[in-house]
Amino acid sequence: MNIDNLSIAEIRAVLSRLDCYFFVKDQDLKYTYVNDAVARLFEKSAEEIIGRDDSQFFDLTVCHELLLHDRKVLAGESISQVEKNTDLNGNVRHFQNLKTPIYDDKGRVVGVFGLAIDISDSIAKHDKLEYLAIRDVLTGVFNRRYLELQMKKEIASHVRHSKPLSFVMLDIDNFKSINDEYGHSIGDYVLQQVGKVMLTSVREEDGCFRFGGDEFALLLPHTSLACAFQLAERLRQSIAKLTFFSEDGEEFAINISLGVSQLSESNQGLFMAKADGALMAVKRNREKKNATLVHCETHSKIASCSRCQNFEACLSKD
């Protein structure tokens, strides 16, 4: 059948059977036609939609955006873009929209023709994949790959703005013995709880990462070595207060060891290694562990800030 021979009723019947959203608005941006998919989306009959504008169906922020787009179309511009819409019930959907002017026989724009495809599921899948790409699935903190990306970004920011940047490496003391004695499921639970405490112990702009195994890291923008040491100590003390139980009901606790470094012009390439070196210095003391050491550039040595005579002076500089 030639499309030119289709009647208006036949065209409307075709449009109504499609899953895509078709609509027409007049010069006042009121709906003059919607297909069945639009009616289902708005949870209204077509008759209830015709003659109304977007303010009846979307929140004010969405209406403002739609109005800007529609005015461009009325000015003769065709638009193709993704729109995020929130309806009056708070439901959020994403649409790939195509809007184009409708002209009369004299070439004047008399309305807007719109075609929209719901891509919410695709957006959700993309967001989930993006989440999985940067998060450690077990603990919920960021993964090592994302740490490397953020490290480059924060070092560049440090160079540009000369703001302090500190880094903390930590691991769980004797974690292998936890796995050996209580099993890997208990060990996984321990890792999850450490991740939770880390996330609740830092600011929004700080980064929590799982480095690998039972090793974790903190990237702390705008944070001096002394303040990073204080944060590490608070975290160590919080972890020590946790209580765990084996499958047999045996109660046990854990401790962590931490190493801290601050970025400087002389250690950019070894920034992470300096913190790791401080952590290893703690771990070499098998009897004590459960401590925080810093790689102090001022004294060119690994030490404990709490034992440093200049500790308060370092804090007063922040």
C-alpha positions as CSV (number, residue, x, y, z in Angstrom):
1,M,0.0,0.0,0.0
2,N,1.3,3.5,-0.9
3,I,1.7,5.6,2.2
4,D,0.1,8.5,0.4
5,N,-3.1,6.5,0.3
6,L,-3.3,6.1,4.1
7,S,-6.0,7.9,5.9
8,I,-5.5,10.0,9.0
9,A,-7.4,7.3,11.0
10,E,-5.1,4.6,9.6
11,I,-2.0,6.5,10.5
12,R,-3.3,7.1,14.0
13,A,-4.0,3.4,14.4
14,V,-0.4,2.6,13.4
15,L,1.1,5.1,15.8
16,S,-1.1,3.9,18.7
17,R,0.2,0.3,18.2
18,L,3.8,1.3,18.6
19,D,5.8,1.3,21.8
20,C,7.3,4.7,21.0
21,Y,5.7,7.9,22.3
22,F,4.2,10.1,19.6
23,F,2.8,13.5,20.4
24,V,1.9,16.8,18.7
25,K,1.7,20.2,20.4
26,D,0.3,23.5,19.1
27,Q,1.9,26.9,19.2
28,D,0.9,27.3,22.8
29,L,2.7,24.0,23.5
30,K,-0.6,22.2,24.5
31,Y,-1.1,18.7,23.4
32,T,-3.3,18.2,20.3
33,Y,-2.5,14.5,19.8
34,V,-0.9,11.7,21.8
35,N,-0.8,8.0,21.0
36,D,-1.8,5.2,23.4
37,A,1.8,4.9,24.7
38,V,1.8,8.5,25.9
39,A,-1.6,8.0,27.5
40,R,-0.3,5.0,29.4
41,L,2.8,6.9,30.5
42,F,0.7,9.8,31.9
43,E,-1.8,7.4,33.3
44,K,-4.5,9.5,31.7
45,S,-6.8,9.0,28.7
46,A,-6.0,10.8,25.5
47,E,-9.0,13.0,26.0
48,E,-7.7,14.1,29.5
49,I,-4.3,15.0,27.9
50,I,-5.4,16.9,24.8
51,G,-5.6,20.7,25.5
52,R,-3.2,20.5,28.5
53,D,0.5,21.4,28.7
54,D,3.4,19.7,30.4
55,S,2.8,21.5,33.7
56,Q,0.0,19.0,34.3
57,F,2.2,16.0,34.1
58,F,5.8,16.9,35.1
59,D,7.5,18.8,38.0
60,L,8.6,22.4,37.6
61,T,12.3,21.6,36.8
62,V,11.4,19.2,34.0
63,C,8.7,21.6,32.6
64,H,11.3,24.4,32.4
65,E,13.7,22.2,30.4
66,L,10.9,21.0,28.1
67,L,9.8,24.6,27.6
68,L,13.3,25.6,26.5
69,H,13.5,22.7,24.1
70,D,10.0,23.3,22.6
71,R,10.6,27.0,22.1
72,K,13.7,26.1,20.0
73,V,11.5,23.8,17.9
74,L,8.9,26.6,17.4
75,A,11.8,28.8,16.2
76,G,12.4,26.2,13.5
77,E,15.1,24.0,15.1
78,S,14.9,20.2,15.2
79,I,16.2,18.7,18.4
80,S,17.5,15.2,19.2
81,Q,18.7,14.5,22.7
82,V,18.3,12.5,25.9
83,E,15.8,14.0,28.4
84,K,15.5,13.0,32.1
85,N,11.9,13.4,33.2
86,T,10.4,13.3,36.7
87,D,6.7,13.0,36.9
88,L,4.4,14.4,39.6
89,N,4.7,11.1,41.5
90,G,8.5,11.4,41.6
91,N,9.2,8.6,39.0
92,V,12.3,9.3,36.9
93,R,12.6,8.1,33.3
94,H,15.0,8.7,30.5
95,F,13.9,9.3,27.0
96,Q,15.7,9.7,23.6
97,N,13.6,12.5,22.1
98,L,13.3,13.8,18.6
99,K,11.3,17.0,18.2
100,T,10.8,18.8,14.9
101,P,8.7,21.8,13.7
102,I,5.3,21.3,12.0
103,Y,4.8,23.7,9.2
104,D,1.6,24.9,7.5
105,D,1.3,25.4,3.7
106,K,2.8,28.9,4.0
107,G,5.9,27.6,5.7
108,R,5.0,28.9,9.1
109,V,5.7,26.8,12.3
110,V,2.4,25.9,13.8
111,G,3.4,23.2,16.2
112,V,5.8,20.6,17.5
113,F,5.9,16.9,16.5
114,G,7.6,14.7,19.0
115,L,8.9,11.1,19.0
116,A,10.3,9.6,22.2
117,I,11.8,6.3,23.1
118,D,12.1,5.1,26.7
119,I,15.8,4.3,27.3
120,S,15.5,4.1,31.1
121,D,16.5,0.4,31.2
122,S,19.5,1.0,29.1
123,I,20.6,3.9,31.3
124,A,20.1,1.7,34.4
125,K,22.2,-1.0,32.9
126,H,24.9,1.5,31.9
127,D,24.9,2.9,35.4
128,K,25.2,-0.6,36.9
129,L,28.1,-1.4,34.6
130,E,29.8,1.9,35.5
131,Y,29.3,1.1,39.2
132,L,30.8,-2.3,38.8
133,A,33.7,-0.9,36.8
134,I,34.9,1.3,39.6
135,R,33.6,-0.4,42.8
136,D,34.8,-3.5,44.7
137,V,31.8,-5.8,44.6
138,L,32.4,-7.3,48.1
139,T,33.0,-4.2,50.1
140,G,31.3,-1.4,48.1
141,V,34.4,0.9,48.3
142,F,36.2,1.9,45.1
143,N,38.6,-0.5,43.4
144,R,42.3,-0.2,42.6
145,R,41.6,0.7,39.0
146,Y,39.6,3.7,40.0
147,L,42.2,4.7,42.6
148,E,44.8,5.0,39.8
149,L,42.5,7.3,37.9
150,Q,41.7,9.4,40.9
151,M,45.3,9.6,41.9
152,K,46.3,11.2,38.6
153,K,43.4,13.7,39.0
154,E,44.2,14.7,42.5
155,I,48.0,15.0,41.8
156,A,47.2,17.3,38.9
157,S,44.9,19.3,41.2
158,H,47.7,19.5,43.8
159,V,50.2,20.8,41.2
160,R,47.6,23.4,40.0
161,H,46.4,24.7,43.4
162,S,49.2,23.7,45.8
163,K,46.7,22.1,48.2
164,P,48.0,19.3,50.5
165,L,47.2,15.7,49.4
166,S,47.7,12.7,51.7
167,F,47.4,9.0,51.2
168,V,46.8,6.1,53.7
169,M,47.5,2.5,53.2
170,L,46.1,0.0,55.6
171,D,45.6,-3.7,56.0
172,I,44.1,-6.1,58.6
173,D,46.5,-7.6,61.0
174,N,46.8,-11.4,60.8
175,F,44.0,-11.6,58.3
176,K,45.2,-14.9,56.9
177,S,44.7,-16.5,60.3
178,I,41.1,-15.2,60.3
179,N,40.4,-17.0,57.1
180,D,42.2,-20.1,58.2
181,E,40.5,-20.3,61.6
182,Y,37.0,-19.0,60.9
183,G,36.6,-19.6,57.1
184,H,36.4,-17.3,54.1
185,S,32.8,-16.3,54.5
186,I,33.7,-14.8,57.9
187,G,36.8,-13.3,56.4
188,D,34.6,-11.7,53.7
189,Y,32.3,-10.3,56.3
190,V,35.3,-8.8,58.1
191,L,36.3,-7.1,54.9
192,Q,32.8,-5.7,54.4
193,Q,32.7,-4.2,57.9
194,V,36.1,-2.6,57.5
195,G,34.8,-1.0,54.2
196,K,31.7,0.3,56.0
197,V,33.7,1.9,58.8
198,M,36.0,3.5,56.3
199,L,33.1,5.0,54.3
200,T,31.6,6.5,57.5
201,S,34.9,7.8,58.7
202,V,35.8,10.1,55.8
203,R,34.4,13.2,54.1
204,E,32.4,13.2,50.9
205,E,35.4,14.4,48.9
206,D,37.7,11.7,50.2
207,G,38.2,8.3,48.5
208,C,38.0,4.8,50.0
209,F,39.6,2.0,48.0
210,R,40.2,-1.7,48.2
211,F,43.8,-2.1,47.1
212,G,43.7,-5.9,47.0
213,G,43.2,-8.8,49.4
214,D,42.9,-7.3,52.9
215,E,44.7,-4.0,51.9
216,F,42.7,-0.8,51.7
217,A,43.6,2.8,50.9
218,L,42.4,6.3,51.5
219,L,43.0,9.3,49.2
220,L,42.6,12.5,51.1
221,P,42.5,15.8,49.1
222,H,43.3,19.0,51.0
223,T,44.6,17.1,53.9
224,S,48.0,17.5,55.6
225,L,50.1,14.7,56.9
226,A,49.3,15.5,60.5
227,C,45.5,15.5,59.8
228,A,45.8,12.3,57.8
229,F,47.5,10.7,60.7
230,Q,44.7,11.8,63.0
231,L,42.1,10.3,60.7
232,A,44.1,7.1,60.4
233,E,44.3,6.8,64.2
234,R,40.5,7.4,64.6
235,L,39.9,4.8,61.9
236,R,42.2,2.3,63.7
237,Q,40.4,2.9,67.0
238,S,37.0,2.5,65.4
239,I,38.0,-0.8,63.8
240,A,39.4,-2.1,67.1
241,K,35.9,-1.6,68.7
242,L,34.2,-3.9,66.3
243,T,33.0,-7.3,67.5
244,F,32.8,-10.4,65.3
245,F,31.5,-13.9,65.8
246,S,32.5,-17.2,64.2
247,E,29.9,-19.6,63.0
248,D,30.3,-21.4,66.4
249,G,29.6,-18.2,68.2
250,E,33.2,-17.5,69.2
251,E,33.7,-13.8,69.7
252,F,36.8,-12.1,68.2
253,A,38.1,-8.7,67.4
254,I,40.5,-7.3,64.7
255,N,43.1,-4.6,64.4
256,I,44.6,-2.8,61.5
257,S,47.9,-1.2,60.7
258,L,48.3,1.9,58.7
259,G,50.9,3.9,56.8
260,V,50.5,7.6,55.8
261,S,52.3,9.9,53.3
262,Q,51.8,13.4,52.0
263,L,52.5,14.4,48.4
264,S,55.4,16.7,47.8
265,E,57.4,17.9,44.9
266,S,60.1,15.4,45.7
267,N,58.0,12.3,46.0
268,Q,55.3,12.5,43.3
269,G,56.5,9.3,41.7
270,L,56.7,7.5,45.0
271,F,53.7,9.0,46.8
272,M,51.9,5.7,47.2
273,A,55.1,3.8,47.9
274,K,56.0,6.1,50.8
275,A,52.7,5.2,52.5
276,D,53.2,1.5,51.8
277,G,56.7,1.8,53.2
278,A,55.3,3.2,56.4
279,L,52.8,0.4,56.6
280,M,55.5,-2.2,56.1
281,A,57.4,-0.6,58.9
282,V,54.4,-1.3,61.2
283,K,54.0,-4.8,59.9
284,R,57.6,-5.7,60.6
285,N,57.0,-5.3,64.3
286,R,55.1,-8.6,64.6
287,E,54.2,-8.2,68.2
288,K,52.8,-4.7,68.2
289,K,51.3,-3.9,64.7
290,N,48.0,-2.2,65.3
291,A,49.6,1.2,64.8
292,T,49.9,4.1,62.4
293,L,53.3,5.4,61.1
294,V,53.9,8.2,58.6
295,H,56.6,8.8,56.1
296,C,57.7,12.3,57.2
297,E,59.3,14.4,54.5
298,T,60.2,17.0,57.0
299,H,62.5,14.6,58.9
300,S,63.1,12.2,56.0
301,K,62.1,9.2,58.0
302,I,59.3,6.9,59.0
303,A,57.9,7.9,62.4
304,S,54.8,8.3,64.6
305,C,53.3,11.8,64.5
306,S,52.0,11.4,68.0
307,R,55.6,11.1,69.2
308,C,56.8,14.1,67.2
309,Q,57.6,17.3,69.0
310,N,56.4,19.3,66.0
311,F,53.0,17.5,65.7
312,E,51.0,20.4,67.1
313,A,52.8,22.8,65.0
314,C,52.0,20.8,61.9
315,L,48.4,20.8,62.8
316,S,48.3,24.5,63.3
317,K,49.4,25.1,59.7
318,D,46.2,23.6,58.3
